[in-house]
Amino acid sequence: MLILSFDFQQLANRDAFYQQLAQQSHCPYLFGNNLDALWDWLTGGMELPAEIYLRHVARDTRDDTFAPVLALLEEAAQSLDGELRLITC
């Protein structure tokens, strides 16, 4: 099982999130750093099953920087029928 972890207190912006995602999930190509690329990777390229730990997410979504990413993660988790689990801590 692939395990990824993101600390939203340490992420400066979405590009930093995308870079960490590509590194942690062993993306073999240049990641597109956008929501479409994120969806494609989560639902068709990334190794599954996977768990994604979202640390300090509540504090850092107030400015909406990561709100679209978090919404997409939720949607992907729902569409993948348990193959992708999101864990907020």
C-alpha positions as a Markdown table, in Angstrom:
| # | Residue | x | y | z |
|---|---|---|---|---|
| 1 | Met | 0.0 | 0.0 | 0.0 |
| 2 | Leu | 1.2 | 3.4 | -0.9 |
| 3 | Ile | 1.3 | 5.9 | 2.0 |
| 4 | Leu | 1.6 | 9.7 | 1.4 |
| 5 | Ser | 1.7 | 12.4 | 4.0 |
| 6 | Phe | 1.3 | 16.2 | 3.6 |
| 7 | Asp | 1.8 | 18.7 | 6.4 |
| 8 | Phe | -0.2 | 21.8 | 5.3 |
| 9 | Gln | 1.7 | 24.0 | 7.7 |
| 10 | Gln | 4.8 | 23.3 | 5.7 |
| 11 | Leu | 3.3 | 23.7 | 2.2 |
| 12 | Ala | 3.7 | 27.2 | 0.8 |
| 13 | Asn | 1.3 | 26.8 | -2.1 |
| 14 | Arg | -0.3 | 24.3 | -4.4 |
| 15 | Asp | 2.9 | 23.9 | -6.5 |
| 16 | Ala | 4.6 | 22.6 | -3.3 |
| 17 | Phe | 1.8 | 20.2 | -2.8 |
| 18 | Tyr | 2.0 | 18.9 | -6.4 |
| 19 | Gln | 5.8 | 18.5 | -6.1 |
| 20 | Gln | 5.5 | 16.5 | -2.9 |
| 21 | Leu | 2.7 | 14.4 | -4.3 |
| 22 | Ala | 4.8 | 13.6 | -7.4 |
| 23 | Gln | 7.9 | 12.7 | -5.3 |
| 24 | Gln | 6.0 | 10.6 | -2.7 |
| 25 | Ser | 3.9 | 8.7 | -5.2 |
| 26 | His | 6.9 | 8.0 | -7.6 |
| 27 | Cys | 5.3 | 9.8 | -10.5 |
| 28 | Pro | 7.5 | 8.8 | -13.5 |
| 29 | Tyr | 6.9 | 11.9 | -15.6 |
| 30 | Leu | 6.8 | 15.6 | -15.1 |
| 31 | Phe | 3.7 | 16.4 | -13.1 |
| 32 | Gly | 1.4 | 19.0 | -14.6 |
| 33 | Asn | 0.9 | 21.0 | -11.4 |
| 34 | Asn | -2.8 | 21.5 | -11.9 |
| 35 | Leu | -6.1 | 20.0 | -10.9 |
| 36 | Asp | -6.6 | 18.0 | -14.1 |
| 37 | Ala | -3.2 | 16.4 | -13.7 |
| 38 | Leu | -4.0 | 15.6 | -10.1 |
| 39 | Trp | -7.2 | 13.9 | -11.0 |
| 40 | Asp | -5.6 | 11.9 | -13.8 |
| 41 | Trp | -2.8 | 10.8 | -11.6 |
| 42 | Leu | -5.0 | 9.8 | -8.6 |
| 43 | Thr | -7.6 | 7.9 | -10.7 |
| 44 | Gly | -5.4 | 6.4 | -13.4 |
| 45 | Gly | -1.7 | 6.5 | -12.8 |
| 46 | Met | -0.9 | 6.3 | -9.1 |
| 47 | Glu | -0.4 | 3.0 | -7.4 |
| 48 | Leu | -3.5 | 1.9 | -5.4 |
| 49 | Pro | -4.5 | 1.2 | -2.8 |
| 50 | Ala | -3.2 | 4.3 | -1.1 |
| 51 | Glu | -3.6 | 6.3 | 2.1 |
| 52 | Ile | -3.1 | 10.0 | 2.1 |
| 53 | Tyr | -2.5 | 11.6 | 5.5 |
| 54 | Leu | -3.5 | 15.3 | 5.6 |
| 55 | Arg | -1.8 | 17.0 | 8.6 |
| 56 | His | -2.8 | 20.4 | 9.9 |
| 57 | Val | -5.3 | 20.8 | 7.1 |
| 58 | Ala | -8.0 | 22.7 | 8.9 |
| 59 | Arg | -5.9 | 25.7 | 9.7 |
| 60 | Asp | -4.4 | 26.1 | 6.3 |
| 61 | Thr | -7.6 | 25.9 | 4.2 |
| 62 | Arg | -9.0 | 29.2 | 5.5 |
| 63 | Asp | -7.4 | 31.2 | 2.7 |
| 64 | Asp | -8.8 | 28.8 | 0.1 |
| 65 | Thr | -5.3 | 28.1 | -1.3 |
| 66 | Phe | -5.8 | 24.4 | -0.9 |
| 67 | Ala | -9.6 | 24.1 | -1.0 |
| 68 | Pro | -9.8 | 23.0 | -4.6 |
| 69 | Val | -7.1 | 20.4 | -4.1 |
| 70 | Leu | -8.9 | 19.0 | -1.0 |
| 71 | Ala | -12.2 | 18.9 | -2.8 |
| 72 | Leu | -10.7 | 17.0 | -5.6 |
| 73 | Leu | -9.0 | 14.5 | -3.2 |
| 74 | Glu | -12.4 | 13.9 | -1.6 |
| 75 | Glu | -14.0 | 13.3 | -5.0 |
| 76 | Ala | -11.3 | 11.0 | -6.1 |
| 77 | Ala | -11.5 | 9.0 | -2.8 |
| 78 | Gln | -15.3 | 8.6 | -3.3 |
| 79 | Ser | -15.0 | 7.5 | -6.9 |
| 80 | Leu | -12.2 | 5.0 | -6.2 |
| 81 | Asp | -14.4 | 2.9 | -3.8 |
| 82 | Gly | -12.1 | 2.6 | -0.9 |
| 83 | Glu | -8.9 | 2.3 | -2.9 |
| 84 | Leu | -7.9 | 5.8 | -1.8 |
| 85 | Arg | -8.3 | 6.7 | 1.8 |
| 86 | Leu | -7.9 | 10.2 | 3.2 |
| 87 | Ile | -6.9 | 10.6 | 6.8 |
| 88 | Thr | -7.0 | 14.0 | 8.5 |
| 89 | Cys | -4.8 | 14.3 | 11.5 |
